[in-house]
Amino acid sequence: MTQANLFANLFPSAADVPQAYRLEGQIEQREYLIDGVLQTWQGPLAVVRSPVYLAGPQGDEQVILGSTPLLDAQTALTALDAAVRAYDRGQGQWPTMRVAERIRHVEAFLARMREQREVVVKLLMWEIGKNLKDSQKEFDRTCDYIVDTINALKELDRRSSRFELEQDTLGQIRRVPLGVALCMGPYNYPLNETFTTLIPALIMGNTVVFKPAKLGVLLVRPLLEAFRDSFPAGVINVIYGSGRETVSALMASGKIDIFAFIGTNKAASDLKKLHPRPHRLRAALGLDAKNPGLVLPDVDLDNAVSEALTGSLSFNGQRCTALKILFVHEDLAPAFIEKFNAGLAALKPGMPWEDGVALTPLPEAGKVDYLHALVADAVAKGAEVTNKHGGESRGSFFYPAVLYPVNTAMRVYHEEQFGPVVPIVPYRDLNTVVDYVLESDFGQQLSIFGNNPAEVGKLVDIFANQVGRININAQCQRGPDTFPFNGRKNSAEGTLSVHDALRTFSIRTLVATKFQDSNKTLISDIIRGRDSNFLTTDYIF
């Protein structure tokens, strides 16, 4: 297949886009949500460009999807003030509300959210280039996460309804909110990853300022009314604009109590430094990762290739959990690469809505040029592009490049490419790989592919104190969502899962008294009279 044939039908004409997936003109969004009111922005707008190009008489033309508000710092601070008022130093309606009532608000939002599935899925495809199947999966998984979070909170509430007696002290321990949360998600999972912090923050009684990701912004618009109608005024506030303008002002105010952010460790560090009272700031961060895959000599090669292929190139490698570098024993490298490239050649490139498409255009501006530079650097330093058409591009589409042999002098050995470039490093001495992991600034996950129990077991013990998750004969991944999702070093701060997130966005508070008749009577009277939302033996079925 020549380059012309590879890209011949990549970008369709407008008339060739199936009717079900066409957009009805550009979306000029001026709405944002503050204090329970959809406000209208009269200021400048940011243009939203799609990774999709359409073929026309003048050549490829990038689709303009619409625009979103470029709010200024003062408007962002207005949203923050609304969240601060709604929290009211922990005395507001939302933070003092009974758990069962907060759950009903979240359930009401979920019902409204489900009504928007079709439009959100369509925007996921057009805004970030995610294929139809994965876009549907992201929406449905997000809804499932909300349900699982509700169920986990019910179980937590049941356990918290009991009183404990220790050393003549009677106490009840409950988790209570921390304050005002700033939630920011990533562009690659602008719905799912964002909601894994947003929903726990809300359901635990915090108030929230939510700023959508830099890409995948318009898909939040169909949910604005659901947010407005499902929660008390000021509990959830949605802002847009440049993070440098808006988020910097929010952090510098000192009024943010929880910083939930998924992005780069540099951006997170820079923002945290702006907070004047860092000891009062709790952070839940998902950051960079350079997850290695290690292929041992004694291995099921077909499985290793299959898992490494998906792990490296699912959603074009644009996942923090993607396999970013593969270490393959030099005796196996030729066979591994041959099978890997055969599997890659079978992956279908195309538009997100096409059946069976696995490789799609990239949404980040400048990404194609960056990947070309990585490949050129590796080739100049001795690597080869081993797969046919590897590194060829058209517009926003970059065909995956498999590089071999990669060494320490190359940028791709160290940098997180976050895209469809697959560096393969041959090794003879296993200590080469061990040293890579030990010396890495990142520690999210890794994958070990091998069948030798002694060898795999020894590596598990070595790596257990280096990364948050070790995958055996499987690609790196986040799920199931009940499992902890974290990282070490510069890869994360805090742990997220359905259960852990509830704890991340709350703190345990104890009410205690001496175990005396008068105190027991007082506590019993408070409970019977329902004089406290904290001191209660009610729980949710």
N, C-alpha and C positions, 0 to 999 in steps of 0.2 A: 504494500500500500504506500503510495507516494504521499508527500505532505499535502498536495492538492486534494488527493482523495480522502485523506484523514480528516481534513477540515471542510470538505466540499459542501456538506449539508449541515454543518454545525449550527450556524445561526440561521433561523428560518426568516422568511418574510412575515410581515404582520398578518397577512392573510392565511399563513400556514399555522399560526398558533390556534390550537383547538378552542372552540367557542367557550367551553367550560372553564378555561384557564386564562381567558383574555381579561385585561383590566379595562374598566370603563373610564378611560381618560385619566389625567393626572389628578392626584389628591393634594389639594392645598390645605394642609392642616394648620389651623391657628389656635385650636383648643388646647388648653392645659387645665389641670385640676388643682385648685387650692381651696381649702376650707369648705369642701362639699359643694363647690360651685365650679362649673365649667366656664373658665375665663376665655376671652378672645384676645389674642395677641395681635397688636397692630404694628409691631416692629418688624425687623428684618427676618427673613426665613432662610433655612439651610436647604439646599437642593438635595434631593434623595435620588441617587443614581442606582440603577439595577446592574448586576453583573451580566445581565442578558443584553446582547446586541441583536438587532434585527437587520437582516440584509435588505438593502434598498438600492435604488438606481445609482446613488452616489457612493455605494459601498456599505460597510458595516456602520451602523449608528447605534450608540448606546442608548438604552431606554431610560428616559427620565420618568420616575415614578411619581414625583410630586415634591412636596416641601414640608418642613416642620419648623416650629418656632425656635428662633435663636434668642432665648430669654437672656436677660442680663442678670448681673449679680443681685441687684436690688429685688428683682422678682423672685429669684431663688430664695433670698432671705425672707421674703413675705411668706413663701411656702413653709419655710422652717418655723417661722413665728406661729403659723397655724398649727403645726404639729406640736410645738411647745405648749400652746394654749390647750390643745386637746389632751395632752398628757397632764398638764396642770400639776407638776411636781408629784405625780403619782395619785392625785386626787380626782382626775378627770373621769368622765363616764366610762370610757373604754378600759383604762387600767384597773378600775375597781369593779368592773362588771363580772358577774359570775361566769365561770368557764363555759357552762352550758349555753349561755346567751351569746358569748363570743363565737362559739362554734356555729350557732344558728346564722350569724352574720356571714361567716365564711361559707357555709353551705348555700346561702342565698347567692353569694357571689359566684360560686361554682356553677350553680344552675344557669345563671346569666352568661357565664363564660362559655358553657357548652353550646349555647345558641350561636356563638360566633365561630364555630369550628371551621366552616368552609372558607370564610373570608380570611381568617388568620392563617390557615394552611396555604392559601393562595399567595398571601403576602410573604410568607416564609420562603416560598419558591422564588418569587420575583425579587425579594430584597437581598437574600443571602445565597441564593443558588442551591438551596438544599432540595434534593429530589423529592418527588411527591410522597413516596413511601416513608421516607425519614421525616418529612414535614408532618405527616399525619401521626407518625409515631411520637414526635416531640410533643404535639398537642395532647394526644391521649395520655402519654406518660406524665405530663404535667398535671392533668386532671386526676390521674391515679395517685400521684404524689400528694395532692391536696387531701384526697380521701384517706390515704394512709396516715397523713399527719393528724387528721381529725381523730382517727382511731387510736393513734399513739397517745394523743392528749387525753382521750377518755380513759385509757389504761393508767396513765400517770395520775389523773385526777382520782381514780378509784384508790390507788395506793396512798395518795396524799390525804384521803378522807379519814384515815385512821389516826388515832392518838397513840403516842409512844410513851412508855414509862421507863425511865432509866434513873437509877440512883436517887429515888424519891423525887424525881422531877418529871412532871407530866408535860408533854409537848406535842405540838402539831407542826409539821414541816410542809410548806408549800412553795412552789416556784412562782415567783412574781416577776413582772416586767422590769426592764432596766431603764427605759426612758425613750428617747427619740432615736430612731434608726435611719441611717442613710443606706439605701439599697441600690446597688449598681451591678448589672449583669454583663455577660460577654456577648459579642456579636454572633459567635458560632452556635450558641444555644440561647437566643435572646428571650425565649419564653421559659424553657425548662430550668436552666441554671439560675435565671433571675428569680423564679418563683420558689426555688429551694431555699432561698433566704427570705424573700418577701413574705411568704405565707407563714412560716414559723414566727417571724418577727411580729406580724399582726396578731396571730392567734394567741400568742402569749401575753398580749396586752400592751405592746409597745405602739407608739404612733410612728408613722413612716413618711419620709421623703424619698420618692422613687424616681431615679433618673434612668431611662432606658439606655440600652447599649448604643455605641456609636453607629452601628449598622443593625438593621432589623428594628427600626424605630416606628415606622408607620403601622406595624402590626399590633402595637399597643393601643392605637386609636380606637379600634372597635370595642375595647374593654373599658374605656374611660367612663362611660355611663354606668356600667356595671359596678365599678369602683365607687362612683358617686352615690348610687342608690343603695348599695349593700352595707355601707359603713357610716357611722356618725361623722359629722363634719369635722375635718381636720385630722382624722385618723390616718387617711391615706392621701398623699398629695403627690401629683405627678408633674414633673418639670422636664424641660428639654433645653438643648443648647450646648454650647462648648463647655466641657468639663473644666477647662482652665479658668473660664469666667465664672461658672456657677458653683461647681463643687469646691473649688478653692475657697470661695467666700463662705460656704457652709462649714467647712472644716475649721477655718480661721475664727469662726464665731465662738467656738468652744461649746456650742449647744448640742452637738452630736454626741450621743452616748454609745452608739453601736455603729461601727463602720463595716458594712457587708459589701465586699468588692471582689470581682473576679476579673483579673487582667494581669498586668506585668508586675513583678516585684518592685521595679523602679517606680512605677506610677503610684503603687500603694505606699511605698516608703516616703515619697515626696508629699503625698497627701497627709499621711499621719504626722509628719513633721510640722504641718501647719496648725495642728490642734494645740491650743495653749495649755491644756491640762491632760497630757497623754495618759497619766495614771488612771484617769476616769473614762478612758475610751476603751471599749472592748472591740476587738476586730475579728471578723470572720472572713478570711481571705483565701481565694483559690488563685494561685499564681502560676509562674512559668513551670515548665517541665521538659526534661530531655530524657524521656523514658527509653531505656535500652532493652533490646531483646537479645537474649544469649542463646545461641544454638550450640548444644554440646555434641560431641562426636557420636555418642550412643543416643539416637533420637528417632522418632517417627517423623521422617523427613516430610512426607506429604502433609501431615498435620501441622508441622512447624511452618511450612510454606503457606498453607491456607490461613493460619492464624496471623502470621506476620504480614501477609498481603492485606487482609482486612484491617488489621491493627495499624498498618502504615497509611492506608489510603481511604478508609471509610471517611466520607465527607471530605475527600481530597486531602486527608491528613490534617484538617483544621480542627483538631481536638486536643485539649490539654492531655487527655489520656491516650493519645496516639503513640505508637511506637516510633520514636524519632531517630533511632540509630540501631543498626543490627550488627551484632558481633557473631560471626560464623566461623567455626573451626576451618582452618585453611584446607583440610582434606575434603571437607564437604562443600566448600564454597562454589566450585563449578556446578555441581549438581543442584545445589540450592538456587543459584542464580538462574539456571536454565528453567527450573520449575517455576520460580517466582515470575520470571518474565513471560512464561507461557500463560500463567494465571492473569497477569496484568494485561496481556494482549486480548484476553477474553472480556475485559471490563468495557462496557459500552460507554463511549462519550456522547454527550448530547445535552439537550435542554432538560430542566428539572422535571417537567411534566411527562416526558417520554417514558414509555414502559421499559423497565429494565435498565435505566440509565444509572451508572455508578460514578461517572466522572463528569463534573459540571463546572461552569465558569466560577472564577474566584471573585468574591465581593470587595476585597480590600483594594483601594487605589494604590498603584505602585507595586503590588505584590508580584506580578509577573516579572517585572524588571528585577526585583530583589532575588527571585528564584533563579533567573538567568545569571545573575552575578554570582550566586553560590555555586552553580554548576560550572561556570567559567573558571572560578577560582580553583575548584577541585580538579578540573581537567588540566589546568596549567601546572598543577602540583602532582600530576601523575595518575589521576583517576581516569576511568573511561565511563562513558554513558553506555551501559551494556544492553539496553533495550531499544528496539526499533522505535523511531520517532521520539525517543526520550528527550524532553526539554524543548520540543517544538511548541509554538504558541500561536494563537490568533486572538487578538483583542484581549479579553479577560480570561481566556482559556489557556491553561498550561498543561501539556500532556506530561504525565509523571516521568521523572528521570531517575533511573536506578544507577547509582554511582559505585564503582569498585575498581581498585581497592582504595578505600578511604584511610587516611592517616592523620596524625595529630597536627600536621602543618595546615590542614584545610579548615576553612571557616565552618563548614557544615559538620565537622567533628564536634564543634563546641556550641555553635549557635542553634537555638530552637527554630527550625525552618517554618513550622506551622503551615505546611503546604506539601504538595505532591513531589517531594524530592526524597529519595530513599538511599541514605548512605549505608554501605555495607563494609564492615571492617573485618579483615581476616585476622585470626589470632592462632598462635601455636601454644603459647603459655597462658593458662587460665588467669594467672595473676595480672595480665594485661587488662582483662575485663574487671577484675576485682578492684584494681587501682583506679580505673575509670569511675566506678561507682563511688568509691571512698573519697575521691578527690572532687567529685562533681559538686557544684553549687546547688544542685537540685536533687530532690528526693521524694518525688511523688510515687511512682510505681516502677516496676520492671517485670519482664517476663523471662522465665527459664524454660527452655525446651530441651528435654532429655528424659531418658528412661533408667539411668543408673541411680538406684536409691541412695547409695553412699555419697555420690557426687552431688546430686540434687539436694540431699539433706544438709550436707556441709555448706552449700551455697546459701540455703535458706537461713542458716544460722549467721552467716557472714553478713547477709543483706538485711536481716530483720531490723537492725538498728540504723539502717540507712534510708529506707523508703517506707511509705505508708502502706503499701500493698505489694505483695509478691504473687505473681500469677504463674502457675505451673502448667505448662503445655497449653496455655491460653493467652490471648492478647490482653493488653491492659484495657481496663474499662471502669466505669463508675459503679454500675449496678451490681446486684440489686440495691435499691435505695435504702433498704434496712441495714445494709453493711456500712461501716464507717468509711467516709471519704475524706482523706486528709493528705498531708504531706509533711516532709521535714525540710530543713535548711531553708532555701528561698522559694520553696514550692507551695507553701500554705501556712496559714495560721488558724488554729482551731480545727474542729472536726465537724463535718456535716454528714448527716444521714437523717432519716426520718426521726429517729429517737434523739440523736445528738443535737440536731438543730434546735429542738425545743429547749434543750439545756443551754445551748449557746446564746439564745436570745432571752434568757431569764436568769434569775439568781434565787437560791434557796433562802427562805426566811423562816425563822423559827419563832413561834409563840410558846412560851414556857411558864410554868408556875409550880410552886411547891405542891406536892401531893397531900393536900389537906382537905378536910371536909368542906370548909367554907369556900375554898378555891374550886373544888369539884362542883359545888352547887352553882357558883358563879358561871363557870364554863357551860354547865348544863343549861342554865337559864338563857345564856347568849345563844346557844344552839337552838333551843326550843323556840325562842322568840325570833329567830332569824335576824338577829341584830348585827350580824357580821357576815360579809361575803367570804372572809378568810377562814374564820372559825366556824366550820360546818362539817357535818358528817354526811351530807348529801354527796352523791356522785352520779355520774352519767352512765346510763345503761347503754 
